[in-house]
Amino acid sequence: MKQIKPVKRKRETRPTGITTSLSQMSISNLPKRRQRSTTLDNIVEHNDVVESPSNNKPKYLKVPDQVFKQMLSKSMADAESIVQSLETPEKLQFTRAYAHLLNNVFYLKLEQEFWTHYNAVCISEAIWSTPMMTDIAKENNLYRLTFKTKVQLDKHRQLIVTRLQDAENKLDLHKQQPINRLIDMNKLSMIITAFVRQGQHKLSKEFERKKLILQFDANDHRLVKTFYNLKPTENQV
């Protein structure tokens, strides 16, 4: 008797990527809408110079236009009038880019202030003149007490200066675009400045916490060094 072979069902092919459920998808994986103005495209391309690792730094180029306008209108009592004047895509994109570039400038000034403070703390607490021995730090579980060297800090501070100059130049060039003649720049500048400063409230608090942690670490460094300078016995340690 002839054996009947089972008919093989044709395997259905699916486009790659469809097997992922919607709950597993993130906004970052979705296709990005092309900006209507080349201004924002150019800023995104060159944003690697001033990109912040902090999650508290606002991202004005990533929110939808309507959300940005709502946020801006709440920044000051009379901000609604300037928002209503942004009736064309070009004016709105110009304003969004303005907020983004000013946000970068203010962030780098916070960075600059922090590293200036870092330098002052290291000097006042004799971090560099009397460094802690590695074995002492390990014995006392002082893992955080790894301070930048003077050379490292100087290089980093110079890098911040260079980045800040670059960010300020980009902001100045942006404000000189011909479209600025169609907008009340004095009022816009006042509102955008207040808007960006409000947006950086959490960021400012983050830098204040970093200063406190730095001071605590420096105090621990000084106290431990003072203790070991007294030549304690093994029982005292």
C-alpha positions in Angstrom: 0.0 0.0 0.0 1.4 3.4 -1.0 2.2 5.6 1.9 0.6 9.0 1.7 2.9 11.8 2.7 1.4 14.5 4.8 1.0 17.8 3.0 3.5 20.3 4.4 1.8 23.6 5.2 3.6 26.6 3.7 5.3 28.5 6.5 3.9 32.0 6.8 6.6 34.6 6.7 6.2 37.7 8.7 8.1 41.0 8.4 10.9 41.3 10.9 10.1 43.3 14.0 6.3 42.4 14.0 6.7 39.7 16.7 7.5 42.4 19.3 4.4 43.3 21.3 3.2 46.9 21.6 4.0 46.8 25.4 7.6 46.1 24.6 8.0 49.0 22.2 9.5 52.2 23.4 9.1 55.7 21.9 12.8 55.7 21.0 12.3 52.8 18.7 9.4 54.4 16.8 10.2 56.1 13.5 10.9 59.8 14.1 8.9 62.4 12.2 10.9 64.6 10.0 11.1 68.1 11.2 9.5 70.7 9.0 12.5 73.1 9.5 16.1 72.3 8.7 17.0 74.4 11.8 16.2 71.7 14.2 17.8 69.0 12.1 21.1 70.9 12.1 21.0 71.3 15.9 20.4 67.6 16.5 23.3 66.7 14.2 25.7 68.9 16.2 24.2 68.3 19.6 26.9 65.7 20.6 29.1 68.6 21.8 26.8 69.7 24.6 24.6 66.6 25.2 24.0 66.0 28.9 24.0 62.6 30.6 21.6 64.0 33.2 17.9 62.9 32.9 16.9 66.2 34.5 18.0 68.2 31.6 14.9 69.2 29.5 14.7 68.1 25.9 12.8 70.7 24.1 13.4 69.2 20.6 11.8 65.9 21.5 8.3 67.0 22.8 5.5 67.5 20.3 4.8 71.1 19.1 1.5 71.4 21.0 3.1 70.2 24.3 6.0 72.7 23.8 3.5 75.6 23.3 1.5 74.6 26.4 4.7 74.5 28.5 5.8 77.9 27.1 2.4 79.6 27.7 2.6 78.7 31.4 6.1 80.1 32.0 5.0 83.7 32.6 1.8 85.6 33.0 1.9 87.2 29.6 3.6 84.3 27.7 0.3 83.3 26.1 0.5 86.4 23.7 3.9 85.3 22.4 2.7 81.8 21.9 -0.2 83.0 19.9 2.2 84.9 17.7 3.9 81.7 16.7 1.3 81.0 14.0 3.7 79.6 11.4 5.8 76.4 11.6 8.9 78.5 10.9 8.3 80.8 13.9 7.5 77.8 16.2 10.6 75.9 15.2 12.8 79.0 15.6 11.4 79.4 19.1 11.9 75.7 20.0 15.5 75.8 18.7 16.1 79.0 20.7 14.9 77.2 23.9 17.1 74.2 23.1 20.3 76.3 22.6 19.7 78.5 25.6 19.1 75.3 27.6 22.6 74.1 26.6 24.2 77.3 27.6 22.6 77.4 31.0 23.5 73.7 31.6 27.1 74.3 30.8 27.2 77.2 33.1 26.0 74.9 35.9 28.7 72.5 34.9 31.3 75.3 35.0 30.1 76.5 38.4 30.3 73.0 39.8 33.8 72.3 38.7 35.0 75.6 40.0 33.5 74.6 43.3 35.2 71.2 43.0 38.5 73.0 42.6 38.0 75.2 45.6 37.0 72.2 47.8 40.0 70.2 46.8 42.3 73.1 47.7 40.6 74.0 51.0 40.5 70.4 52.2 44.1 69.6 51.0 42.9 66.8 48.7 45.9 67.2 46.4 48.6 68.2 48.9 47.9 65.3 51.2 46.3 62.5 49.1 44.9 59.4 50.9 46.7 56.1 50.6 44.8 53.5 48.6 45.1 50.9 51.4 43.7 53.3 54.0 40.7 54.1 51.7 40.0 50.4 51.3 40.3 49.6 55.0 37.7 52.3 55.8 35.4 51.5 52.9 35.8 55.0 51.4 35.1 54.0 47.9 33.8 57.4 46.9 37.0 59.2 47.8 38.5 59.0 44.3 39.0 62.7 43.4 40.1 64.0 40.1 43.8 64.9 40.0 44.7 68.6 39.5 45.7 67.8 35.9 42.5 65.9 35.2 40.4 68.7 36.6 42.1 71.5 34.7 41.6 69.6 31.4 38.0 69.0 32.2 37.4 72.7 33.1 39.0 73.8 29.9 36.8 71.4 28.0 33.7 73.0 29.6 35.0 76.5 28.7 35.4 75.4 25.0 31.9 73.8 25.0 30.3 76.8 26.6 31.9 79.2 24.0 30.6 76.9 21.2 27.1 76.8 22.7 27.0 80.6 23.1 28.2 81.1 19.5 25.5 78.8 18.2 22.8 80.7 20.2 24.0 84.0 18.9 24.0 82.8 15.3 20.5 81.4 15.7 19.1 84.7 17.0 20.5 86.5 14.0 18.3 84.5 11.5 16.1 86.7 9.3 12.9 85.3 10.8 13.7 87.2 14.0 12.4 90.3 12.3 8.9 88.7 12.3 9.0 88.2 16.1 9.1 90.5 19.1 12.6 89.3 20.1 12.9 91.4 23.3 9.7 89.8 24.6 10.6 86.4 23.3 14.1 86.5 24.9 12.6 87.4 28.3 10.0 84.6 28.1 12.4 82.0 26.8 14.9 82.8 29.5 12.3 82.4 32.3 11.0 79.3 30.6 14.4 77.6 30.4 15.3 78.5 33.9 12.1 77.1 35.3 12.7 73.9 33.3 16.2 73.5 34.9 14.9 73.6 38.4 15.4 69.9 39.0 18.8 70.1 37.2 19.9 72.9 39.6 18.8 70.9 42.6 20.9 67.9 41.2 24.0 70.1 41.0 23.4 71.3 44.6 23.2 67.7 45.8 26.5 66.9 43.9 28.1 69.8 45.8 26.9 68.5 49.1 28.2 65.0 48.4 31.5 66.4 47.3 31.8 68.3 50.6 30.9 65.2 52.6 33.6 63.2 50.7 36.1 65.9 51.3 35.3 66.0 55.0 35.7 62.3 55.3 39.0 62.5 53.5 40.2 65.2 56.0 39.0 63.4 59.1 40.4 60.0 58.1 43.8 61.6 57.2 43.8 63.4 60.5 43.1 60.2 62.4 45.9 58.2 60.7 48.3 61.1 61.2 47.9 60.6 65.0 49.6 57.1 64.5 46.7 55.1 66.0 47.4 51.6 67.3 45.9 48.5 65.8 43.3 48.3 68.5 42.3 51.9 67.9 41.9 51.3 64.2 
